Amino acid sequence: MTTSGIMRMTLLALLPGTVAYTWLYGAGVIINLIVAITVAAATEAIILRMRQLPILSLGDGTVMVSAVLLGLCLPPLLPLWQVAVGIVFAVVFGKHVYGGMGQNVFNPAMVGFAVLIVSFPLSMSQWPEPEFRLSLTDTLSAKVTMMDGRAAYDGVTAATPLDAYKFRTGTTNTEFFDSLQSANWFNWMVINLCFLAGGLYLLYRRIISWQAPAGMLGCLVLLALIFYDSGSSASLGSPGFHLLSGATMLAAFFVVTDPVTAPSDSRGLLLYGFGIGVFTFVIRTIGAYPEGIAFAVLLMNACSPMIDHVFSAREQLHEDN
């Protein structure tokens, strides 16, 4: 299958999760996607012209997939200019600095997300409460007029389940999941299940391999089982909580499986996914950020050449013997 065909299949698989995310969190999701895609295409065209490469290569769909992945990771109320900053960094410093398509070391969407979460931690933490939905006009007005990262409206934003659980100050698992927190986590569970459905579709069509998602998700389950301790006040979260919160399924099937930034060896992919699971769990539970997937992916992207080298060297040694 051609690159453009694979990208179309990927966008199709992202559709269920995108619909669920938009239905539950409002028009800000679609606005983020429109801005990300538009700015990404413009940035890509400018860079291609500067490099004297054909603009027709825009049609391969890779920059659109990166823009959609980044847009789906952003809060619905994030100011538009910050969305634009993130996608410019993703295209320029995540892709073209290394030579363009197929030559980048780091996943472009995760580069853009990491820049945003480090530079604008306040506005990147503003998520609408489950029972509150802004109109399209109010959402667009907030995203255009917000310049300093403050919440668009007092009392309509809340911490994500990962953030709230991490800083729950001594409550048990049962005490934490009151009616409000249960409703909040239910939204993320639905979104994750929809992205899981899209990921299984890609596996069925053999667009992606199973090793990296299995390594990541299996590691999260293992570590959560070890540190759950029946849900005491010191618990780090149940396996179900970690699997169906944040961007777990989006990352496992649409980010971790990027063939350019992941190892090529099937055994290396398992190790690569497992490493992402370890870093994700550590950052989520004891790090400074409630969601650690972007940093985990970037760290393991840097390890991919070494993983390939180790497994190829072992294979060569086996053949020599």
Secondary structure, DSSP 8 states (H G I E B T S, - for coil): --HHHHHHHHHHHHHHHHHHHHHHH-THHHHHHHHHHHHHHHHHHHHHHHTT--GGGGGGSHHHHHHHHHHHTS-TT--HHHHHHHHHHHHHHHTGGGTSTTT-SS-HHHHHHHHHHHH-TTGGG-EE-TT----HHHHHHHHHH--SS--SSTTSEE--HHHHHHT-TT--HHHH--HHHHHHHHHHHHHHHHHHHHHHHHHHTTSS-SHHHHHHHHHHHHHHHHHHGGG-TT----HHHHHTSTTHHHHHHHTTT-TTTS-SSHHHHHHHHHHHHHHHHHHHHHSSSS--HHHHHHHHHHHHHHHHHHHHHHHHHHHH-
